[in-house]
């Protein structure tokens, strides 16, 4: 059962265009219901947002690339369970249409970036951006989501990182995440421009 909420309309400055709505946000209540299994933290302990790529169908074509299927992969598949102990690594996911799904409350710690887990929010973007650029609706949805997170947390665009930009964030030293086609310097600049525009609508985050 999902609870859906539509954010207020927002505009984007610079490269994005004005007058586009915030993305549809879905709360996966059956996943959130298990949130007590995750360690808790205080709001003021969160100092960053980390962007990841995820495409579980690459690991096993028996899994689809939706929020529920990503969660099922990490809960059931040997590779997923080895990586996260059966827990969902991403607090929020953005699909190829730009729709946002919150899977874990913001004040719960998810296993997405090793030593940075307690102090960051993991944003999973569905796709492989090592070889393909994200569709524009997906990038726009991720941009609006991350800007809304940064504003809610009283941070700046400089607090937004790609997974592979952080030290001690992965067991794979050669990991390319979110990938060369997701240019983090450009993404941060667009987050900063959206925040400066003061036209960003709210998203109904579950804390």
Buried (B, 14 or more C-beta within 10 A) or exposed (E): EEEEEEBEEBBBBEEBEEEBEBBBBBBBEEBBEBBEEBEEBEEEEBEBBBBBBBBBBEBEEEBBBBBBBBBBBBBEBEEBBEBBEBBBBBBBBBBBEBBBBBBBBBBBBBBBBEEBBEBBBBBBBBBBBEEEBBBEBBBBBBBBBBBBBBBBBEBEBEBBBBBBBBEEBBEEEEEBBBBEBBBBEEBBBBBBBBBEBEBBBBBBBBE
